[in-house]
């Protein structure tokens, strides 16, 4: 593990907050372009076979994740195999084991230039030893398919087969059938059309699952620097689940398990307009999205002998409107990105009437669902940019301002609130010598939550965070070192703490010193050191007087010296890992030791990278753990990660 590179990427570059802003806004705009109803037969597979596996053992948790994609073609014969396996084991007094496996095999033979026939197999297994509603489920299926390409860039695939499905000790069998179609980048004049279709039925009586999906994308390039992309999609996904029936329903319908159907329907319309060279200075990107979603939950067997509010089916209607605009500027001395996001969301929860059921009970359920109704408005402004003052000086700034207004129409719901979040970060970097750069950072956060009604106004609070940091990065012929020092103060103030003895304003202050140093003993041998010290103090706060009474103190120390050696594509390293955490309580303004945790032991790592498409990283450490000066236990930790492209 090259911890020096990881630390420098996160701290020295100063892009951690910048990345948060970008991830938030980009994810928000891209999420609607994705669909869970992706094509299964007509899809793009990796160009090469690859194997990815990760094993992680830390404390009492073991996790194994393996993914295999195998693609092979022999003249007219094509084979595609996919295997996904994920297992989690938690070793406690009650052992927890959770396994998920997905296997898929498709093979086809091309009889003609644009016609092929194939056979597909798939299996999925889920198992969880916990006592949850559905702790075991499996599905096995095989199907025949034919892939035709009547026109260039257009694929049409009908399929049909048989399925065995097991859920809550119920075995269901039946036919599956459907069709998939794909149109890729079909050009008419300056218009590029892409579309996909999926129709799938699973008739596993008495249950029925189905998928309906249609997507359309129109890409129009008006000029060399202006483009407009319009996307529309419709999808419907129905899944039937077993759940244990109550005694009355079980006796009346002679069943042990009832069936609930969950049907989700989505409609989406998106328009994206891009100007690549606005006024010769900017790049402008604007996106508008309308998303309508309904979720229906229907129970198959209903007994009217004992009608309660839980007997009625429910429906959720959600409408979401989004607008996003991004303006980018770049020159030799400065660059910047400004993003504006506006979003409205409205959710309504409904109960479905049962004709012969009591009207009073139905109205009670209607009121229960109405309490969940909500609508929200979110607006966000963000900016990230830098200015090169000279060849030696750079100043960078990032800002985020976010406002949320959340309302609930029901008179029995008091979650109405306003939330405000503002973050500003400034970083100044100076190259003092060809070998050394120094930097100074300042960051401020203001977060306010205000509940509208008195029933929850005791949660009203303002959180203020201030961070100041400085450090430097040195890189010489043999020595490279990154040092960072930071002080932070976190103040959380409740508006009505005088009225509620269970809520108190508090402060949290912290000092952090971090060092990451590498020294080359030779071309193949390196000595490295990574470590940090964190000193933290928590206390009761009186904001109006700006006084704090310390209540708790924490001292955290981590140190990891290593010796590394490289031979061809293999890098070995071994060293010592030390971690300690001491907590103190204050009594009469005196600091008294409350608890002490220490861990020390050897650490080793092997890294293979760059040859034959193989990446292998194995890191493990052994801990001798001491708690309050008493030796408690010894523990092994192991992480294995492998990627092989073949």
N, C-alpha and C positions, 0 to 999 in steps of 0.2 A: 504493500500500500504506500503510495507516494503522498503521505499526509501533507507534505510541504506544498505540493501543487494544489491540493484541495483547499487548504487554508488560504493560500495566496489568491485563489480564484474567488473566494467568498469575501475576504476581508480587504486585501490589498486593492483589488479592482474597484471596490465600492459599488458593486452592482447588485447587491442582495435586495435592496429596496426597489431598485429599478426593475428587477426581474419580477418582483411581486406585483407591481403595477401592470406590467405587460401581461403576465399570466392571467391576472384577473380580467382584464379587458378583452384579450384575445380569446380566452376560453369562453367568455360570455357571448361573443359574436360567432364563434365557430360551433358551439354545441348544437345549434339547430341544423347545421348542415349535415350532421351525422344521423344515422338511423340504426335502430337495433335490428331492423328487418333486412340485413345485408344478404346479398345473394350467396347461396351455398355452393352451387355447381358452376355457374358462370361467374368467376371471380379471378382476380389477379393473384397468382401464387408467387412466392419468392423465386428469384432467378436461380438460386442455388439451394441445395439442401443444407439445413443447419440444425444444430442441436444446442439447446440452451438449458443449463441446469444450475440451480442454486440450492445450497443447503446452509441452514443457519441454526446453530445451537447456542442459545444465550440464556443464562439463568436456568429456568425449568421449562423453557419453550423450545421445541424442535420444529423446524419448518423445512419442507422439501418441495421445490417447484421445478418441474421438468417439462420442456416443450421440444418436440421433434417435428420438423418439416422435411419430408423426403420426397424429392421430385426426380423422376427418371423417365427418359424417353428413348425407346428403341424403334427407330424408323416410324411405323404407323401406330405403335403401341405407346400409351401414356399412362404412367402410374403416379398417383399423388397420395401421400400418407401423412396424417397429422395426429400427433398424440400430445395431450395436455394432462399433466398430473400434478395435483397440489395436495399436500398432506400436512396437517398441523397437529402436534402432540404436546399437551401441557401436562407436565408431571407434578401433580399436587396430591392432596389426600384423596380427592376424587379425580381420577385421570380423565382427561378430555382428549378425544380423538376425532378429528374431522378430516374426511377424505373426499376429494373431487377428482373425477377422471373423465376425459373426453377423448374418444378415439374416432377417427374418420379415415376411410379408405375409398378412393375412387380410381378406377382403371377403365380405360376406353380404347377402342380400336377404330382407326380411321379407314372406313371402307372406300369413301370417295374423297375428293379434294375438300369438299365442304360439308361432309356428313360423317358422323361417328356415332357408335353405340357403346354404352358403358354400363358398368355395375358399380353400385355404391353401397358401402357398409358403414354403419356408425353405431357407437355405443357411448352412453353417458351414465355414470354412477355417482351417486351422492350418499354419503354415510356420515352420521354424527351420533356419538353415543350419549349425548345429552338428551334429557327428556323434553324435547321440543315437539311442536305440533307435527312437523314433517321431518323426521330424522333419518329416513331411508327412502331413496327413490332411485329408479334406474329406467333406462330406455334403450332398447336395441331395435335396429331397423336395417332392412336392406331394400334397395330399389334399383330399377332399371331406368336408364335415361338415354335419350337420343339428342345429340347436339347438331343443329343444322345452322348453316350460315348462308341464307338465301341471297343476301346482299353484303357488300363490303361493310365492315364495322357493325353488322347486325347479327346477333346470336339469339337462337330460339331453342329452348330446351324443355320438352315435356318429360315428366317422370312419374313413376308409379311403383309402389312396393307394399311391404307389410311391416307392421310395427308391434313390438311387445313392450308394454309399459307397466312398471310396478311402482306403487305408491301406497304407503301406510298398509302394507301387507295385502293390497288388492292388486290382482293381475288382470290387465286389460289388453286385448288384442284387437287389431283391426287394420284396415287399409289406409295407406297414405298416398296422396296423389297431388299433382299440381303442375305448374309451369313456371319457368323463369325466362326472362328476355332482357337483352342488353343492347343498347345502341350507343356506340362510342364515337364522339367527335364527327358527326355527320355535318358536312359543310354545304350550305346553300348561300351563295353570294358571300356576304360578310357575316353570316350568321352560322354559329357552330352549335349543333344540337346534340345533347346527350340525354339518355333516358334509360330507366330500368324498371322492370316489372317482376313482381313475385306473387304467385297464388299458390297456397299450400293448405291442404286439409288433412287432418288426422282423425279418422273415424274410429276411435278406440272405445266402443260402446261399453258402459253408458256415458263415457266422457267424450268430448269433442274439442279439439284444439284447431285453431286456424290462424293463418297469416295472410294479410292482404297488404300489398305495398306497391305504390307507383310513384316514381320520381322523374322530374323533368327539369333540365337546365338549359337555358338559352344564353349563349355568350355572343354578344354583338360588339364588334370593334368599329366605332364610328370613324375614328382617325387613328393615326399612329400612336397617339398619346391619350386617347379617350376610349374607355371600354365600359360596357354595361352587362352585368350578369343577372338574369332573372331565374330564380329557382322556385319550384313548387313541388309539394309532395303530399301524398295521402297514405296513411298506414293504419291498419287495424290488427290487433293481436289479441286473441282469446286463449286463455288457459283455464282448464278445469282442475280443481284441487279437491282432494278428499279431506274431510275433517270429521272428528268423532261426533256421532249423532247423540242427542239427548235421549233419555229413556222413553219419553212419550213419542217422539218422532220415530225412534227405532222400533217400537212396538206397533205403531200404526202402519208403517210402510214396510215392515219386515227387513230393515237394513241395520247395519252396524256403523256405517260411515255415510255421512251426507256429502253432497257435492256443491262446491261454490265455484261459480264462473266469474273470472275477472276479464273484462273486455276493455282494452284501451284503444281509443281512436284519436289520431292526430291529423290535423290539417296545418300546412305550413306554406307561407308565401314570403319570399325574400327577394329584395332588389339591392344590388350592389353597383355603385357607380364610382369609377376611378378616373382621375385626371393625373397623368404621369408628369406633366410639366405645366403647372398652373402659374401663370404670370412669369414663366421662366425661372421660378424660384422654389416652388413648393410641389409636393405630391399630395393630392387630396383623395381620400377614400371615404365614401359615405355608404352606410348600409341601413336598410329598413326591414323589419321582420314583423310579421303577424303570425301568431301561433295559437291555434285553438285545440284544446284537448278535452276529452271526456273519458272518465273511468267509471265503469258500471260493475257492481258486485251483485250477483244474483244467486240465491240459494235454491237448489232444485226441489227439495222436499220440505214442505211447510205444514206443520200440524196446527190446526185452528182450535185444538182442545184447550190449549193454554197459551193465549196470545200475549206476547210481551213486546216491548219496543225493539228488541234485538231481532225479531222475526222479519222485519221489513227490509227489503233490499235498498241499496243506496246508489247514488250517482254523484259524481263530481264533475263540474264544468269549470274549465279554466281558460281564460283568455289573456294573452300576453302580447304586448306591443313593445318593440324595441327600436331605438334609433341610435346609431353610432357614427361618429365622424372623427376622422383622424387626419391631421395635417403634419407633414414632415418637411423639415428644412435641413439642407446640408451644404456646407461650403468649406473652404480651406481652413477657416478659423473657428467656425461654429457649426454645431448641428443640434437639432431639437426635434422633439415629437410631442405634439399636443393632441389629446384625445378627449372627446366628450361623449358621454353615454347617458341616455335617458330611457327608462323602462317603466312600464305600467303593467300591473298584474291584478287580475280579478278572479277570485275563486268562490264558487257557490256549491254548497253541499245540499243534496236533495234526498228525500225519502220517497220510495215508490209505494203507492197505495195497493192494498190487498182488498178486493171488493167486499168480501164477507167479514172483514176484521172490524173491530171496534173503532169508531171514528175518534174517540177520545185518546185511545192508545196511539193511533196513527198521528194525531196532532202532537202528542208528547215526543214521538220520534222526529217529527218535523222540526220541533223546537231544538232537540238535541243536535240535529244536523245543522240547523241555522246558526248555532253558537260557533260553528267552525268557519263560517263564511268570513272572508277577509279580502282586503284589497290593499295594494301597496304601490308606492311611487318611489323610484330610486333615480337619483341624478348623480353623476360622477364626472369630475374634471381631473385630468392628470397631465403632468408635463415631465419630460426628462430631456436634459440637454447638457451640453458642455461648451466651454469657450476657451480657446487656446490664446492666453494672454501673450505668450511668447513661445519660443521653441523650448523653453525650460519650465513654463508655468501653465497649468491647466486648472480651471475651476469647473466643477460639475454640480448641477442642482437637479433635484427631483422633488415633485410635489404631487400630492393626492388629496382631493377634497371630495367626500362622499356624503350624501344626504339621503336618508331613508324615512319615509312616512308610511306607517303601518296602521290601518284602520280595520275595525271589526264592527259591522252594522248591528249585531245583536246587542240588546241591552244587558244581556247576562254575561257578556264577554268583555273583560277589562284589560285586554292586552294592547290596546291602542297606545302607540308610542312614536316618538321621533328619535332618530339616531343621527348623530353627526360625527364624522371622522375626518380629521385633517392631519396630514403628515408632510413635513418639510425636511429635506436633508441637503446639506451643502458640504462639498468636499474640495479642498484645495491641495494640489500636488505640485511640488517643486523639485526639479532635478538639480541637486546641489553639486554633484560631480558626475562624471561618466559612469561611476560605479554605485552611486547612492541617491535614492529618492526619498523625500520626506513628505508626509501628508498630515493634514488636519481635517477632522470631520466634526460636524455639528448636526444634530437631529432633534426635532421636536414633534411630539404627537399630542393631539387634543381629541379626546373621545367623550362625547356626552350622550347619555341615554335619559330620556324624559318620558315617563308614563303619564298619560293624560288624566286618568281617573284616580281618585283618592285610594281606591282599593289596592292599587299596586304602586302608588307613588313613593312608598318607602324604598323602592329599588332605584329611584332616580339618583344618578351619580355622574360625576365628572372625573375623568381619568386624564392626568397630565404626565407625560414622560419627556425627560430631557436627557440627551446623551452627548457627551463631549469625548472626542478621541484624538489620538495622535500616534504616529509611528513612523517607521521607515523600512525601506527595503534595500539591502546591499547585495550586490552580485559581483564577485571578483573571479579570478581565474580558478580558484579552488573553493572559496568560501562563498556561500549565499545564505542570507539570513533575513527573516521577516519578523519585526517586532511591532506589537500593537498594544496600546494602553487605552483603556476606556473607563469613564465614570458615568454612571446613570442614576437618575432619580425618578422614582415612580410614585405619584401621589394620587390616591383614589379618595374622593370626597363624596359622601352621601348627603343629600339635601335635608333629610328628616331623621338624622340619627338621634336627635334629642328625644324624639317621640317613640323610637323603637330601640329597646336596650340590646336587641340581638344583632343590630347592624352598627358597625363602627368604621369610621374612616381610618385609612392606614397609609403608611409610607413604606417604600422598599427602595433601599439604596444599594448600589453595588459598584465595586471596583474590580476590573479585570485586567490582568497582564498576561500576554500571550507571546510565546517565542517559538519559532520554527527555523531551525538552522541545519544546514548541510555542509559537510566538509569532505572534499575529495582527497583521500589518502593516495590513490593512484587512479588509473583510468578505469579500473574495475571494482575498486573498493571505496566505499563511502561510509562516513560516520554521520549520523543524523540525530537530532534531538527535537522532540516536540513536547511542549508542556504549557500549562497555564495555572494561574492562581485566581480564584474568585473569592472575594470577601463581601458578604452581604449582610445587611441589617434591616430587619422588619420592625415596625413600631406603630403605636397608636398615634393618630394625627389630629391636631387641632389646626385646621387650615386658616381660620380667621386670625389666629395668633401666630401662625406659621411655626408651631412648636410640635415636636415629635418626642414621644416617650418610647425608647427602644424596648422591645419585648423578646426579640429573638435574633440571634447572630449565627451566621453560617460561614464556615471556612472550608473551601473546596480546593484540593491540590491534585494535579495530574502531571505525571512525568513519564516520558517514554523515550529513552535512548536506544539507538539501534546501530548495528553494524551490518552493512549490505555489501554483497559481492555479486558481480554479474559475469556470466559466462555464456557467450553467444546470445541466444534468445531467452536465457533463464536468469532470473535474479533471485538471490537468496538474501534473507535478512533475519536477524535474531537480535533480541535485546531483552529489556526489562520493562515491565509495566507496573506503575504504582499509582494508586488512587486512594484518596482519603477524604472523608466528609465528616466534619465535626460540627455539632450544633450546640449552641449555648442559650441558656435562659437568663433573663435579668431579674435580679432580686435586690431591691433597694439600690438600684443603679449599679450593681455589681454583676459582672458576667460570670456565670457558673456553667461548667460543662454539663450538658444534658445527655448527649449520646456521641459515640465515636465509631465510625466505620472505616476500616482499612482493608485494602486489597493489594497484594503484591505477588508477582510471579513472572515467569519467563513468557516471552512472546516470540513467535516465529512466523515467517511468511515466505511463500514461494510464488513467483510470478513468471508465467510463460506467455509471451506475446509476440506476434508478428510472423510466425512461421506456419505455413500450411493452413492458414486460416484459423488457427487455434489461439484462443485466449483462455488461460487458466490461472486462477488466483486462489490460493489456499492460505488462510490466516487463522492461527489458533493461539490461545493463551491459557495458561493455567493459573488459577487464583488460590492464594492462601488468605482466607478471610478472617479478620479479627473484629469482633464487635465488643465495644466497651472493655478493651484489653483482655478479652477472653477469646481464645481460638475457637471458632465456631465450626467451620467446614472448609473443604477444599472443592474446587469446582473447575470444570473444563468448559471452554467456549471454543466454538469452531465455526468458521464461515468458509464455504466453498462456492466458487462461481466459475462456470465454464461456458464458453461459446465456441462452437466449431462450425465453420462454413466449409462444406465439402461438396 
